[in-house]
């Protein structure tokens, strides 16, 4: 990890701290339950409003239309265009 500082003494690192928020995500084909990572002090909506193409989800379970678990993933990225709705748990 690189640590740099400016002339005022402020430190900068490569680590971006994020808070974990349990969420349910409905995509065009599946329901995903997992943990969404957002910047501290921000809302889930703020995270969705940024320009990233994908939303990172950890400890994800992917469910089919019958609510059967079809896949478990420790890390998953969801294309934001595929999200129909999302809700914090």
N, C-alpha and C positions, 0 to 999 in steps of 0.2 A: 504494500500500500504506500503510495507516494503522499508525502505531507509537504505542502508548500505554505509560505506565508507572504503577506504583502508588507509594504513599508510601514503600515499602521499596526502591524502585529497580528492581523487576523489570519487564522489558519484555515487551509483548504485541504480536503482529502478526497480520495476517489470513492469513498463510501457514502452512499445516499441512504439516510435513515428513513424508514417507512413504518407506519403503524399497520397492524393486521386487522382486517374487518371481515368476519364471516359473512358470506353472501350467497344468494341463489341467483343464477343467471339463466334466463331462457334465451336460447339461440333459435335460429330458424328450424333446427331439427332436434335439438337435445336440451335437456335441463342439466345444469352444472351446479353442484354444490361445492364450495371451497372457500379459501381465504384470499381476499383481494388485498393488495398492498397499496396504501395511500400515504401521501406525505403528511407528517404530523400537523395537526391544526386545520387540515383540509377535510372537505366532505367527499363522499363517494361521487357526487355529481361533479365536483371540481376535478376529480381524477378522470372522469369520463369526458370532460370538456377539453382536455389537452389534445395536442395534435398527434399523439402516438397512434400507430395503426393497430396495435395489439394491446390487450389487457392481460397482465400476468396474474395467474391464479395458482396457488399452491394447495397441497392436500386436496386435490380435486377428485370428485366422483362424477362420472357422466352417466346420466339416466336416459333411457329410451322413452317412447310415448306411453308405455305401460308402467313407468316409474321403476323399472328394473335396472340395477346397476350393470352397465355394460363395460365400464373401464374405470380403473383407479389410476391416478397419476400424481406423483409427488410435485410435478411442475407442469403447467399447461399455459399456453398463450392462446387467447381467444381473439379472433379478428373482430374489431369493434363494429364493423358493418354487419356482422352476423347477430349482434345482440338485439333481441326484441325488447326485453325488459330485464332489469336487475334490481334486486332488493337486498338491503342489509338484513341479517338475521339477528 
